[in-house]
């Protein structure tokens, strides 16, 4: 999956538990786990905003795009 979720990094920086984070954001701990483990298919902007507000960070601190090593590159696709 080319989007890496870094919630755990931000929680560790602030020494905040998943339970406290979930409560302050308005999510269940189970839903935070789904986000943290990269199993979520989508995130609402209102949820992303709440996470950034609670953690006092930017969306890019929580989400990072990385190259998918299994996907063909755009240059390779164009040469077909």
C-alpha positions as CSV (number, residue, x, y, z in Angstrom):
1,X,0.0,0.0,0.0
2,X,1.6,3.3,-1.1
3,X,0.1,5.4,1.7
4,X,1.8,4.8,5.1
5,X,-0.1,5.9,8.2
6,X,2.2,7.3,10.9
7,X,-0.3,7.9,13.7
8,X,1.8,5.6,16.0
9,X,4.8,7.8,15.5
10,X,2.9,11.0,16.5
11,X,1.3,9.2,19.5
12,X,4.7,8.1,20.7
13,X,6.2,11.6,20.4
14,X,3.4,12.9,22.6
15,X,3.4,9.8,24.9
16,X,-0.4,9.6,24.3
17,X,-2.2,6.3,24.5
18,X,-4.5,5.0,21.7
19,X,-7.4,5.1,24.2
20,X,-6.8,8.8,25.0
21,X,-6.3,9.7,21.4
22,X,-9.5,7.8,20.4
23,X,-11.5,9.6,23.0
24,X,-10.2,13.0,22.2
25,X,-10.7,12.5,18.4
26,X,-14.2,10.9,18.8
27,X,-13.3,7.5,17.4
28,X,-13.4,4.0,18.9
29,X,-10.0,2.4,19.8
30,X,-10.9,-0.3,17.2
31,X,-11.2,2.3,14.5
32,X,-7.9,3.9,15.5
33,X,-6.4,0.5,15.2
34,X,-7.8,0.2,11.6
35,X,-6.2,3.5,10.7
36,X,-2.9,2.8,12.4
37,X,-2.5,-0.6,10.8
38,X,-3.2,0.8,7.3
39,X,-6.4,-1.2,6.8
40,X,-8.7,1.8,6.3
41,X,-9.8,2.4,2.8
42,X,-10.7,6.1,3.4
43,X,-10.5,8.8,6.0
44,X,-13.0,11.7,6.3
45,X,-11.5,15.1,6.2
46,X,-13.4,15.9,9.5
47,X,-11.6,12.9,11.1
48,X,-8.2,13.9,9.7
49,X,-8.8,17.5,11.0
50,X,-9.7,16.2,14.4
51,X,-6.6,14.0,14.5
52,X,-4.4,16.9,13.5
53,X,-6.1,19.2,16.1
54,X,-5.5,16.6,18.9
55,X,-1.9,15.9,17.9
56,X,-1.2,19.5,16.9
57,X,0.3,18.4,13.6
58,X,-0.2,18.6,9.8
59,X,-1.9,15.9,7.7
60,X,1.5,15.1,6.2
61,X,2.8,14.2,9.6
62,X,0.2,11.4,9.7
63,X,0.1,10.2,6.1
64,X,3.0,9.6,3.7
65,X,3.0,8.4,0.2
66,X,5.7,5.9,-0.7
67,X,6.5,4.3,-4.1
68,X,4.9,0.9,-4.5
69,X,7.7,-1.3,-5.5
70,X,5.4,-3.8,-7.0
71,X,3.6,-1.4,-9.3
72,X,5.0,-0.6,-12.8
73,X,6.4,2.9,-13.1
74,X,4.5,5.4,-15.2
75,X,7.5,5.5,-17.6
76,X,7.3,1.8,-18.1
77,X,3.6,1.9,-18.7
78,X,4.0,4.7,-21.3
79,X,6.5,2.7,-23.2
80,X,4.0,-0.2,-23.8
